[in-house]
Amino acid sequence: MTEETPGFDEKPDVPSGATSDDAAESAESSAKEGPAAPAGDAAKIVGLTAQLDQVRMALNERTADLQRLQAEYQNYRRRVERDRITVKEIATASLLTELLPVLDDIGRARDHGELVGGFKSVAESLETAAAKMGLQQFGKEGEPFDPTIHEALMHSYAPDVTETTCVAVLQPGYRIGERTIRPARVAVAEPQPGASPAASKEETPTDEESGGPDEG
């Protein structure tokens, strides 16, 4: 009588209706697949991605708002600076306009030789201060008449001019930069009616006046 070794007659648990080959394949596939990933991790990744997209969108909107505010601020600064310069020019022109009669008196005193002594020093200081503020005098005899900067108070004809010309400056004009605050008041002369440029030239003597050609 032989002795049976314990454990050799025991068979592995196999589901009812399954063969031994099916059990082996099931065990092999389970070993290959490993542990299954939890479904909660995938949902968490999707949620984080959506939040990241929202943060990026909000950042782009805030960046655009900042750029727009910066552009508006730069435009505001330029507008304020332009307005400041304009107000300064208007105030300066208003002040200097009030001084023009005084400058006219100084000019007349200089023409009559009355600008002497302490009065001369004060007058020159005033003229220097007005020049530093941008005041410029214009208007000269002999320059062509320009209605945009000249005001004609007297009119005449002259044989020695070829266009309307300022022949006398009755009151000088003044400007600040490109702004004319008073036109130059002048006397103008026009060419003689019917005169042509050729008529103003010295006439060439005729043959009769010069004795004519010798007749042989």
C-alpha positions as a Markdown table, in Angstrom:
| # | Residue | x | y | z |
|---|---|---|---|---|
| 1 | Met | 0.0 | 0.0 | 0.0 |
| 2 | Thr | 1.5 | 3.3 | -1.1 |
| 3 | Glu | 1.4 | 6.5 | 0.8 |
| 4 | Glu | -0.1 | 9.6 | -0.9 |
| 5 | Thr | 1.8 | 12.9 | -0.7 |
| 6 | Pro | -0.4 | 15.7 | 0.7 |
| 7 | Gly | -1.2 | 18.5 | -1.8 |
| 8 | Phe | -0.5 | 16.7 | -5.1 |
| 9 | Asp | -4.1 | 15.6 | -5.5 |
| 10 | Glu | -5.5 | 19.2 | -5.0 |
| 11 | Lys | -6.6 | 21.1 | -8.1 |
| 12 | Pro | -6.8 | 24.9 | -8.5 |
| 13 | Asp | -10.2 | 26.5 | -8.2 |
| 14 | Val | -11.7 | 26.9 | -11.7 |
| 15 | Pro | -15.0 | 28.5 | -12.3 |
| 16 | Ser | -17.8 | 26.3 | -13.1 |
| 17 | Gly | -18.1 | 25.5 | -16.9 |
| 18 | Ala | -14.5 | 26.8 | -17.6 |
| 19 | Thr | -11.7 | 24.6 | -18.8 |
| 20 | Ser | -8.2 | 24.7 | -17.5 |
| 21 | Asp | -7.1 | 26.6 | -20.7 |
| 22 | Asp | -9.6 | 29.4 | -20.0 |
| 23 | Ala | -8.3 | 29.7 | -16.5 |
| 24 | Ala | -4.7 | 30.1 | -17.7 |
| 25 | Glu | -5.5 | 32.7 | -20.3 |
| 26 | Ser | -7.5 | 34.8 | -17.6 |
| 27 | Ala | -4.6 | 34.6 | -15.2 |
| 28 | Glu | -2.1 | 35.7 | -18.0 |
| 29 | Ser | -4.3 | 38.7 | -19.1 |
| 30 | Ser | -4.8 | 39.9 | -15.5 |
| 31 | Ala | -1.0 | 39.9 | -15.0 |
| 32 | Lys | -0.4 | 41.9 | -18.2 |
| 33 | Glu | -3.1 | 44.6 | -17.5 |
| 34 | Gly | -1.8 | 45.4 | -14.0 |
| 35 | Pro | -3.8 | 47.6 | -11.7 |
| 36 | Ala | -6.5 | 49.8 | -13.4 |
| 37 | Ala | -6.1 | 53.7 | -13.2 |
| 38 | Pro | -8.8 | 55.3 | -10.9 |
| 39 | Ala | -11.5 | 57.2 | -12.9 |
| 40 | Gly | -11.2 | 60.2 | -10.4 |
| 41 | Asp | -7.7 | 61.1 | -11.6 |
| 42 | Ala | -8.8 | 61.6 | -15.3 |
| 43 | Ala | -11.7 | 63.8 | -14.2 |
| 44 | Lys | -9.3 | 65.9 | -12.0 |
| 45 | Ile | -6.9 | 66.5 | -15.0 |
| 46 | Val | -9.8 | 67.6 | -17.2 |
| 47 | Gly | -10.9 | 70.1 | -14.5 |
| 48 | Leu | -7.4 | 71.5 | -14.1 |
| 49 | Thr | -7.0 | 72.0 | -17.8 |
| 50 | Ala | -10.3 | 73.9 | -18.0 |
| 51 | Gln | -9.2 | 76.1 | -15.1 |
| 52 | Leu | -5.9 | 76.8 | -16.8 |
| 53 | Asp | -7.7 | 77.9 | -20.0 |
| 54 | Gln | -9.9 | 80.3 | -17.9 |
| 55 | Val | -6.8 | 81.8 | -16.2 |
| 56 | Arg | -5.1 | 82.3 | -19.6 |
| 57 | Met | -8.2 | 84.0 | -21.0 |
| 58 | Ala | -8.5 | 86.3 | -18.0 |
| 59 | Leu | -4.8 | 87.2 | -18.3 |
| 60 | Asn | -5.1 | 88.1 | -21.9 |
| 61 | Glu | -8.2 | 90.3 | -21.1 |
| 62 | Arg | -6.3 | 92.1 | -18.3 |
| 63 | Thr | -3.3 | 92.6 | -20.5 |
| 64 | Ala | -5.5 | 94.2 | -23.3 |
| 65 | Asp | -7.1 | 96.5 | -20.7 |
| 66 | Leu | -3.7 | 97.6 | -19.4 |
| 67 | Gln | -2.4 | 98.4 | -22.9 |
| 68 | Arg | -5.6 | 100.3 | -23.7 |
| 69 | Leu | -5.3 | 102.4 | -20.4 |
| 70 | Gln | -1.6 | 103.1 | -21.2 |
| 71 | Ala | -2.5 | 104.4 | -24.7 |
| 72 | Glu | -5.3 | 106.6 | -23.3 |
| 73 | Tyr | -2.9 | 108.0 | -20.7 |
| 74 | Gln | -0.3 | 108.8 | -23.3 |
| 75 | Asn | -2.9 | 110.6 | -25.4 |
| 76 | Tyr | -4.1 | 112.5 | -22.3 |
| 77 | Arg | -0.5 | 113.6 | -21.6 |
| 78 | Arg | 0.0 | 114.8 | -25.2 |
| 79 | Arg | -3.3 | 116.7 | -25.1 |
| 80 | Val | -2.5 | 118.4 | -21.8 |
| 81 | Glu | 0.9 | 119.4 | -23.0 |
| 82 | Arg | -0.5 | 120.8 | -26.3 |
| 83 | Asp | -3.2 | 122.7 | -24.3 |
| 84 | Arg | -0.6 | 124.1 | -21.9 |
| 85 | Ile | 1.6 | 125.4 | -24.8 |
| 86 | Thr | -1.5 | 127.0 | -26.4 |
| 87 | Val | -2.6 | 128.7 | -23.2 |
| 88 | Lys | 1.0 | 130.0 | -22.7 |
| 89 | Glu | 1.1 | 131.4 | -26.2 |
| 90 | Ile | -2.2 | 133.1 | -25.9 |
| 91 | Ala | -1.3 | 134.7 | -22.5 |
| 92 | Thr | 2.1 | 135.8 | -23.9 |
| 93 | Ala | 0.5 | 137.3 | -27.0 |
| 94 | Ser | -2.1 | 139.1 | -24.9 |
| 95 | Leu | 0.6 | 140.7 | -22.7 |
| 96 | Leu | 2.8 | 141.8 | -25.5 |
| 97 | Thr | -0.2 | 143.2 | -27.4 |
| 98 | Glu | -0.7 | 145.6 | -24.5 |
| 99 | Leu | 2.9 | 146.6 | -24.7 |
| 100 | Leu | 2.9 | 147.5 | -28.4 |
| 101 | Pro | 1.9 | 151.2 | -27.9 |
| 102 | Val | 4.8 | 151.6 | -25.5 |
| 103 | Leu | 7.2 | 150.0 | -28.0 |
| 104 | Asp | 5.7 | 152.4 | -30.7 |
| 105 | Asp | 6.5 | 155.4 | -28.4 |
| 106 | Ile | 10.1 | 154.1 | -27.9 |
| 107 | Gly | 10.5 | 153.7 | -31.7 |
| 108 | Arg | 9.3 | 157.3 | -32.4 |
| 109 | Ala | 11.6 | 158.7 | -29.6 |
| 110 | Arg | 14.5 | 156.8 | -31.2 |
| 111 | Asp | 13.7 | 158.3 | -34.6 |
| 112 | His | 13.6 | 161.8 | -33.2 |
| 113 | Gly | 16.8 | 161.4 | -31.2 |
| 114 | Glu | 15.0 | 161.6 | -27.9 |
| 115 | Leu | 16.1 | 158.2 | -26.6 |
| 116 | Val | 18.9 | 159.3 | -24.2 |
| 117 | Gly | 19.9 | 158.9 | -20.6 |
| 118 | Gly | 18.0 | 156.7 | -18.2 |
| 119 | Phe | 15.0 | 156.5 | -20.6 |
| 120 | Lys | 17.2 | 154.9 | -23.2 |
| 121 | Ser | 18.4 | 152.2 | -20.7 |
| 122 | Val | 14.8 | 151.4 | -19.6 |
| 123 | Ala | 13.6 | 151.3 | -23.2 |
| 124 | Glu | 16.3 | 148.9 | -24.3 |
| 125 | Ser | 15.7 | 146.7 | -21.3 |
| 126 | Leu | 12.0 | 146.5 | -22.2 |
| 127 | Glu | 12.7 | 145.7 | -25.8 |
| 128 | Thr | 15.2 | 143.0 | -24.7 |
| 129 | Ala | 12.6 | 141.4 | -22.4 |
| 130 | Ala | 9.9 | 141.4 | -25.1 |
| 131 | Ala | 12.4 | 139.8 | -27.6 |
| 132 | Lys | 13.1 | 137.0 | -25.0 |
| 133 | Met | 9.4 | 136.4 | -24.8 |
| 134 | Gly | 9.4 | 135.7 | -28.6 |
| 135 | Leu | 8.3 | 139.1 | -29.9 |
| 136 | Gln | 9.7 | 139.8 | -33.4 |
| 137 | Gln | 9.4 | 143.1 | -35.4 |
| 138 | Phe | 8.9 | 143.0 | -39.2 |
| 139 | Gly | 8.2 | 145.4 | -42.0 |
| 140 | Lys | 10.8 | 147.1 | -44.2 |
| 141 | Glu | 10.8 | 149.6 | -47.0 |
| 142 | Gly | 11.2 | 148.1 | -50.4 |
| 143 | Glu | 9.7 | 144.7 | -49.7 |
| 144 | Pro | 6.8 | 143.4 | -51.8 |
| 145 | Phe | 3.4 | 144.1 | -50.3 |
| 146 | Asp | 1.8 | 141.0 | -48.7 |
| 147 | Pro | -1.8 | 141.5 | -47.5 |
| 148 | Thr | -1.4 | 138.7 | -45.0 |
| 149 | Ile | 1.2 | 140.6 | -43.0 |
| 150 | His | 0.9 | 144.2 | -44.3 |
| 151 | Glu | -1.9 | 146.8 | -43.9 |
| 152 | Ala | -1.8 | 149.5 | -46.6 |
| 153 | Leu | -2.8 | 152.9 | -45.2 |
| 154 | Met | -1.5 | 155.0 | -48.1 |
| 155 | His | -1.5 | 154.3 | -51.8 |
| 156 | Ser | 0.3 | 155.8 | -54.8 |
| 157 | Tyr | 1.9 | 155.1 | -58.2 |
| 158 | Ala | 5.6 | 155.1 | -58.9 |
| 159 | Pro | 7.4 | 154.6 | -62.2 |
| 160 | Asp | 10.3 | 152.8 | -60.6 |
| 161 | Val | 8.4 | 149.8 | -59.2 |
| 162 | Thr | 7.3 | 146.6 | -61.1 |
| 163 | Glu | 4.9 | 145.3 | -58.4 |
| 164 | Thr | 3.0 | 146.6 | -55.4 |
| 165 | Thr | 5.8 | 147.6 | -53.0 |
| 166 | Cys | 6.0 | 149.0 | -49.5 |
| 167 | Val | 7.6 | 152.4 | -49.9 |
| 168 | Ala | 7.3 | 153.5 | -46.3 |
| 169 | Val | 6.7 | 151.8 | -42.9 |
| 170 | Leu | 4.2 | 153.9 | -40.9 |
| 171 | Gln | 4.1 | 151.4 | -38.0 |
| 172 | Pro | 6.1 | 148.2 | -37.7 |
| 173 | Gly | 4.4 | 144.8 | -37.4 |
| 174 | Tyr | 5.0 | 142.2 | -34.7 |
| 175 | Arg | 4.7 | 138.5 | -34.6 |
| 176 | Ile | 5.3 | 135.7 | -32.0 |
| 177 | Gly | 6.6 | 132.6 | -33.9 |
| 178 | Glu | 4.2 | 132.1 | -36.8 |
| 179 | Arg | 1.4 | 134.1 | -35.1 |
| 180 | Thr | 1.0 | 137.7 | -36.3 |
| 181 | Ile | -0.3 | 139.9 | -33.5 |
| 182 | Arg | -0.2 | 143.1 | -35.5 |
| 183 | Pro | 0.3 | 143.7 | -39.3 |
| 184 | Ala | 2.9 | 146.2 | -40.5 |
| 185 | Arg | 1.1 | 149.4 | -41.5 |
| 186 | Val | 2.7 | 150.7 | -44.6 |
| 187 | Ala | 2.4 | 153.1 | -47.6 |
| 188 | Val | 2.4 | 151.2 | -50.9 |
| 189 | Ala | 3.2 | 152.2 | -54.5 |
| 190 | Glu | 2.0 | 150.4 | -57.6 |
| 191 | Pro | 3.4 | 150.6 | -61.2 |
| 192 | Gln | 2.1 | 153.4 | -63.3 |
| 193 | Pro | -1.1 | 152.4 | -65.2 |
| 194 | Gly | -0.3 | 151.3 | -68.7 |
| 195 | Ala | 3.4 | 151.2 | -68.0 |
| 196 | Ser | 5.3 | 148.1 | -69.1 |
| 197 | Pro | 8.7 | 146.8 | -67.9 |
| 198 | Ala | 10.2 | 147.9 | -71.3 |
| 199 | Ala | 8.9 | 151.4 | -70.8 |
| 200 | Ser | 10.8 | 151.8 | -67.6 |
| 201 | Lys | 14.1 | 151.0 | -69.3 |
| 202 | Glu | 16.1 | 153.8 | -70.9 |
| 203 | Glu | 14.9 | 154.2 | -74.5 |
| 204 | Thr | 17.4 | 153.5 | -77.3 |
| 205 | Pro | 18.1 | 156.6 | -79.4 |
| 206 | Thr | 16.6 | 156.5 | -82.9 |
| 207 | Asp | 18.6 | 156.9 | -86.1 |
| 208 | Glu | 17.3 | 160.4 | -86.5 |
| 209 | Glu | 18.3 | 161.4 | -82.9 |
| 210 | Ser | 21.7 | 159.9 | -83.3 |
| 211 | Gly | 22.3 | 161.6 | -86.7 |
| 212 | Gly | 21.1 | 158.6 | -88.8 |
| 213 | Pro | 23.2 | 156.5 | -91.1 |
| 214 | Asp | 25.6 | 158.3 | -93.4 |
| 215 | Glu | 24.2 | 158.4 | -97.0 |
| 216 | Gly | 26.8 | 158.1 | -99.6 |
